[in-house]
Amino acid sequence: MVKLGVNIDHVATVREARKERNPDPVAAAILAELAGAHGITCHLREDLRHIQERDVRLLRQTVTTHLNLEMAPTAAMVQFALELQPDMVTLVPERRQELTTEGGLDVAGHERELQQIVQNLRAQRIQVSLFIDPEARQVKSAQKTGAELVELHTGNFARAYHYESGDQSWLAERSRLVDAATLGHRVGLRVNAGHGLDYQNVALVSNIPHMEELNIGHSIISRAIMVGLDKAVREMLEQIRLGESELPRK
Ligand code: PXP
């Protein structure tokens, strides 16, 4: 089945609102794994607004499935990852003022630098994924860097699905994801996706050909506040499976 990577950043967001010890994203990761998550994702941002170094170090010791560290492609972060040895690094762009990651990495514009970073990480047997917009030129450049995976940015699709539901623009956004996934697979990349996915729209992405893993955070943690994390993760897994078994309708 298409795998679920649970992004636990927003557990840390709540903790950092008070700079206290709770809720602990490390405990959340354990609960998410017990509920069936295939992996845990966290984003160590330069501004440390949610996940802290302490969290990632403890996650490295406690995660038993697959630890995916999202980070900016900076020398300091690469050094940290080489020391920490997550199972996978997803390189993402970072802007200080953004509410969340806005847009994918411009791989086409920074092919050389990224090639070097990918090489350094892969030499330590860390899988590397590049978070990109679903555009052919970004997919082709990602392949040239030597990365094994791409994570397709589903933000535009998710936004179109919810806010422009009067028109059919989400169909065009989904087609862009299908095209990028197909091209990625053709050039030998493994394909993940994420950003803005929720209980309503996820099935339309889990049934895209070649999709391997979806990284989902905000919707799961939001729901967990209401129904508990175990239930929230299990319900997301159900929705992912639904997409694989039938073509969902809006
Ligand atoms: N994938 C990447 C690369 C991200 O940066 C994020 C947000 O941190 C996510 C997935 C998860 O997005 P969301 O919280 O909207 O599910």
Boltz pocket constraint, residues with backbone or C-beta under 6 A from the ligand:
constraints:
  - pocket:
      binder: B
      contacts: [[A, 7], [A, 9], [A, 43], [A, 70], [A, 90], [A, 92], [A, 100], [A, 101], [A, 131], [A, 151], [A, 193], [A, 194], [A, 195], [A, 196], [A, 197], [A, 215], [A, 216], [A, 217], [A, 218], [A, 219]]
      max_distance: 6.0
